[in-house]
Amino acid sequence: MSESQPARTVTGEDEVVDLCRDLIRIDTSNYGDHSGPGERAAAEYVAEKLAEVGLEPQIIESHKGRASTVARIEGTDPSRPALLIHGHTDVVPANAEDWTHHPFSGEIADGCVWGRGAVDMKDMDAMTLAVVRDRLRSGRRPPRDIVLAFLADEEAGGVYGARHLVDKHPGVFEGVTEAIGEVGGFSFTVNENLRLYLIETAQKGMHWMRLTVDGTAGHGSMTNSDNAITELCEAVGRLGRHKFPVRVTKTVRSFLDELSDALGTELDPEDMEETLAKLGGIAKIIGATLQNTAAPTQLGAGYKVNVIPGQATAAVDGRFLPGHEEEFLADLDRILGPRVKREDIHADKALETGFDGPLVAAMQSALKAEDPVARAVPYMLSGGTDAKSFDDLGIRCFGFAPLKLPPELDFAGMFHGVDERVPVDGLKFGTRVLDRFIEQS
């Protein structure tokens, strides 16, 4: 009988895939109402994984079942300000019939982990858990305090998650000056000698709106010059087809300059069709950061085919660039006209910070160490994240959830899309980068 070998220590890379799969299997679909099925289960799962390595996590509920998990890791230098690493555990709903693999199976196929939340954003949740567990098991404390926040409700604006913590439990974030979260640090391959990694330093603001037109109700067989549906549809059509003017912000200008250098050609923001065609999947994100946008998303009116209703409504997802909110709202009112009443369903600010400082240097260094052809560049997110809430506490926020992606993967299409998936190698790469980043931050 051979001598038993000492047990191999489990590393973050070893368990990140299983952590991601476990999280995906917890259905945390967010339907935009008071319900949050699975968020409590996800919070308890995260808390258990953190407690196993000696932390004392706290589960905070803002409403029954709407739970977030927070914990603090003490750093080696208590005089330094703390770093926040945040992620959300909720996901948008998914229809299983539309998917190649069940959206809540966490199945591994074609080198990827499949499922709702694989990139938005249970991949980053898993990487964070994997790195933290590895460091604490091996006694590697971070250089400064780290606050961990795994949050509910991001997909519906964060009211029951980040917003609740910032408003009701701000002490959790005592001493925090900087933060990293989702939708940044992913790669775009220019060629075999250059990969750009997009670091989010800005994000558009939002006005989710309800449009209402009141008209004269009547019988469907009669003529009616005051039909609310007709008036609303004409206004929505004008809005949906409107091309807002190009406005190049500081962050977008920096990104275009970096992209110009990488492609070896000067880019004209007013004529970006050819350039966007070269960007593959990320073109959807970048194109939306050149202007304000307003996308009609819902229509509602009537209750019977032969009754002209007295009211018609529509919902619009409006997004504005930093510094251009007033212009955006004025354009909306001009396009919609005086008959359309506009009210916010949910509104939040735009964010923008510089691409500089020691934290950015740590991101660049960590990426370069794992990918020699990496170049970190700033970009603006066309959507929004929980960073909007943390900004209210004076925390400087970045999107940095590092992933090295195959060039053919439609990364932007994974967000809220069908067949969402993340490469297994990407998860392991991100775990190594995140570990290096924490050490250098």
Secondary structure, DSSP 8 states (H G I E B T S, - for coil): -----------HHHHHHHHHHHHHHS--B--SSS--TTHHHHHHHHHHHHHTTT---EEEEEETTEEEEEEEE--S-TTS-EEEEEEE--B----GGG-SS-TTS--EETTEEESTTTTTTHHHHHHHHHHHHHHHHTT---SS-EEEEEES-GGGTSTTTHHHHHHH-GGGGTTEEEEEESS-SEEEEEETTEEEEEEEEEE-EEEEEEEEEE---EETTS--S--HHHHHHHHHHHHHH--------HHHHHHHHHHHHHHTS---TT--HHHHHTTGGGHHHHHTTSS-EEEEEEEEE-SSTTEE-SEEEEEEEEEE-TT-HHHHHHHHHHHH-TT-EEEEEEEE--EE--S-SHHHHHHHHHHHHH-TTEEEEEEEESS--THHHHHTTT-EEEE---B---TT--HHHHTT-TT-EEEHHHHHHHHHHHHHHHHH-
